[in-house]
Amino acid sequence: MAKFEKAVIIRSKTRLDLITEQYNTVSQAKFVIEKQRENIQEQTAFLDEEKQHSWQENRKKRKQDKGSGEIADFVDEHAQYNQILEAIQNIVAKHLKIKVVENTFLPSFIFSENDLIIVIGQDGLVANTAKYTNQLSIMAVNPDASRFDGVLLPFTLQTFERTFLQVLQNRCKYQMVTMAEVVLNDGQRLLAFNDFFIGTVSHTSARYLITFNDQTETHSSSGIIVSTGVGATGWLSSLFNMANGIHRIFGVAQALACPAPRLPWDSESLTFVVREPFVSKTSEASLCAGVITSENSLIIESLMAKTGIIFSDGLEADKLKFNTGSIARIGIAKEKAKLVLPT
């Protein structure tokens, strides 16, 4: 077991950080946003008096909601996040050296085998971090349980310290998470914690050759989703929701009993689904889904001149260009994510 020498705390910018960068100051951001809201109110002038009053009342109620987009909400979220970040740092500093790293620097940051990774943010930050940590231990903290679901964030400030001390003593439990990989024929490689999207950068059709289990087809579609077990409750589930909804309206009387697969997070398998395949004189649509294992990779050859792309976990920064001449092999990565569990 590794003897931890340093804690690397991964953080992300808050919404207040981002709008302050855009408008230079909080007060300027507040002015611009409120001015835009006044324009929206002017645009409702065509509504009759009763509907306009109803719209305005609903807007007032929304101002008090978390996630409303009001500056006051941004300020509250920012304060809560930094309060938790500071508190976690104070706990960790008693035992380990600390390095705080912003998530945008993850692709270039070099981790040590004796690092303990502490992620403070939303679920997506865990997914983004895991791809760069090469099976180092990750403790994920939910900085605001009233805002974030935290499927991948099992710790709060109240529960963090106890398990943190157990991690230092090598007495904790872990959840291993299977990740996906894509390797291009030019040697480029990309990992995914949740899913890959293979398609185009715009709303135009993705064109490619798809090969799976010795079957090959030419496709024109909205792209392909390849999901890990942990990612199956995300984008993949929405595709099954769509299929079931269409079947319920246009199919037989009862709904199609086909929920999205719920694979264990450490399952040695991936699920792929082709989105909206189009049948034409030059495209087919019988090879639309499958389960990838260590025995059967998914092979995609791009037929797109310049708009082809492969995204990892919905992050535009984590991408590979995928144009004519590129061939992608998608399978199970040798790396695993190692998430610390509460005890």
Residue pairs with C-beta under 8 A, 6 or more apart in sequence:
1 170
2 113
2 114
2 137
3 114
4 96
4 114
4 115
4 116
4 137
4 167
4 168
5 96
5 97
5 112
5 114
5 115
6 96
6 97
6 98
6 99
6 112
6 114
6 115
6 116
7 92
7 96
7 97
7 98
7 99
7 115
7 116
7 117
7 118
8 98
8 99
8 100
8 101
8 109
8 111
8 115
8 116
8 117
8 118
9 85
9 88
9 89
9 92
9 98
9 99
9 100
9 101
9 118
9 119
9 120
10 101
10 102
10 103
10 106
10 117
10 118
10 119
10 120
10 121
10 125
10 129
11 85
11 100
11 101
11 102
11 103
11 120
11 121
12 102
12 103
12 121
12 122
12 125
13 21
13 102
14 74
14 77
14 78
14 81
14 82
15 74
15 77
15 78
16 26
16 74
16 75
16 77
16 78
17 78
19 26
19 29
19 33
19 74
20 26
20 29
22 29
23 29
23 32
26 71
26 75
29 71
30 71
33 69
33 71
34 71
37 59
41 56
44 52
44 55
44 56
45 52
47 55
62 68
63 70
63 72
65 73
66 73
66 76
66 77
66 146
66 147
67 73
67 147
77 144
77 147
80 143
80 144
81 120
81 143
81 144
84 120
84 141
84 143
84 144
84 157
85 100
85 120
85 143
87 157
88 118
88 120
88 141
88 157
88 160
89 98
89 100
91 160
91 161
91 164
92 98
92 118
92 164
95 164
95 165
95 168
96 116
96 168
101 109
103 121
103 125
103 128
103 129
104 317
106 128
106 129
106 132
107 132
107 317
107 318
109 132
111 117
111 132
111 133
111 134
111 136
113 136
115 133
115 136
116 136
116 137
116 139
116 167
116 168
117 129
117 133
117 136
117 137
117 138
117 139
118 138
118 139
118 140
118 141
119 125
119 126
119 129
119 138
119 139
119 140
119 141
119 153
120 141
120 143
121 143
122 148
122 153
123 148
123 149
123 150
123 151
123 152
123 153
124 313
124 314
124 315
126 138
126 140
126 152
126 153
126 193
126 339
127 152
127 193
127 194
127 231
127 313
128 193
128 313
128 315
128 318
129 138
130 138
130 177
130 179
130 193
130 337
130 339
131 179
131 191
131 192
131 193
131 312
131 313
131 318
133 337
133 338
134 335
135 335
135 336
135 337
135 338
136 338
137 167
137 172
137 174
137 338
137 340
138 337
138 338
138 339
138 340
139 155
139 160
139 163
139 164
139 167
139 340
140 152
140 153
140 154
140 155
140 339
140 340
141 153
141 155
141 156
141 157
141 160
142 148
142 150
142 153
142 154
142 155
142 156
145 156
151 233
152 230
152 339
154 339
154 340
154 341
154 342
155 163
155 340
155 342
159 342
162 343
163 172
163 340
163 341
163 342
163 343
166 172
166 343
167 340
171 343
172 340
172 341
172 343
173 340
173 341
173 343
174 338
174 339
174 340
174 341
175 265
175 266
175 338
175 339
175 341
176 265
176 266
176 336
176 337
176 338
176 339
177 193
177 228
177 229
177 230
177 265
177 266
177 336
177 337
177 338
177 339
178 228
178 229
178 230
178 265
178 266
178 267
178 268
178 269
178 270
178 332
178 333
178 336
179 191
179 192
179 193
179 228
179 332
179 333
179 335
179 336
179 337
180 191
180 192
180 195
180 196
180 226
180 227
180 228
180 270
180 330
180 331
180 332
180 333
181 189
181 190
181 191
181 192
181 330
181 331
181 332
181 333
181 334
181 335
182 189
182 190
182 192
182 196
182 198
182 310
182 312
182 320
182 328
182 329
182 330
183 189
183 328
183 329
184 320
184 322
184 326
184 327
184 328
185 326
185 327
185 328
186 326
188 320
190 196
190 310
190 312
190 318
190 319
190 320
191 312
191 333
191 335
192 226
192 228
192 231
192 312
192 313
193 228
193 230
193 231
193 312
193 313
193 337
194 227
194 228
194 230
194 231
194 234
194 235
194 313
194 314
195 225
195 226
195 227
195 228
195 231
195 234
195 235
195 236
195 312
195 313
195 314
196 224
196 225
196 226
196 310
196 311
196 312
196 330
197 223
197 224
197 225
197 235
197 309
197 310
197 311
197 314
198 206
198 208
198 223
198 224
198 226
198 300
198 309
198 310
198 322
198 328
198 330
199 206
199 221
199 222
199 223
199 224
199 275
199 308
199 309
200 206
200 223
200 304
200 307
200 308
200 309
201 307
201 309
202 307
204 307
205 220
205 221
205 222
205 278
206 219
206 220
206 221
206 222
206 223
206 224
206 304
206 308
207 218
207 219
207 220
207 283
207 302
207 303
207 304
208 218
208 219
208 300
208 301
208 302
208 303
208 304
208 308
209 216
209 217
209 218
209 219
209 300
209 301
209 303
210 216
210 217
210 219
210 224
210 274
210 287
210 298
210 299
210 300
211 298
211 299
211 300
211 301
212 272
212 287
212 290
212 292
212 296
212 298
212 299
213 290
213 296
215 287
216 287
217 283
217 284
217 285
217 286
217 287
218 282
218 283
218 284
218 303
219 274
219 277
219 283
219 284
219 285
219 287
220 277
220 278
220 280
220 282
220 283
221 274
221 275
221 276
221 277
221 278
221 283
221 285
222 275
222 276
223 274
223 275
224 272
224 273
224 274
224 275
224 300
225 235
225 236
225 239
225 272
225 273
225 275
226 270
226 271
226 272
226 292
226 298
226 330
227 234
227 235
227 236
227 270
227 271
227 272
227 273
228 263
228 265
228 270
229 262
229 263
229 264
229 265
229 266
229 267
229 269
230 265
231 313
232 260
232 261
232 262
232 263
232 271
233 260
233 262
235 314
236 260
236 261
236 271
236 273
237 259
237 260
239 260
239 273
239 275
240 258
240 259
240 260
241 260
243 256
243 258
244 255
244 256
244 258
244 259
247 255
247 256
248 254
248 255
248 256
261 271
263 269
263 271
266 336
268 293
268 294
268 332
269 291
269 292
269 293
269 332
270 291
270 292
270 293
270 330
270 331
270 332
271 289
271 290
271 291
271 292
272 289
272 290
272 291
272 292
272 298
272 330
273 288
273 289
274 285
274 287
274 288
274 289
277 283
277 284
277 285
277 288
278 285
279 285
290 296
290 298
292 298
292 330
292 331
292 332
293 332
294 331
294 332
297 329
297 330
297 331
298 329
298 330
298 331
299 327
299 328
299 329
299 330
300 322
300 327
300 328
300 330
301 326
301 327
301 328
302 308
302 322
302 323
302 324
302 325
302 326
302 327
302 328
303 324
304 322
304 323
304 324
305 323
305 324
306 323
307 323
308 321
308 322
308 323
308 324
308 326
309 319
309 320
309 321
309 322
310 319
310 320
310 322
310 328
311 318
311 319
312 318
312 319
320 328
322 328
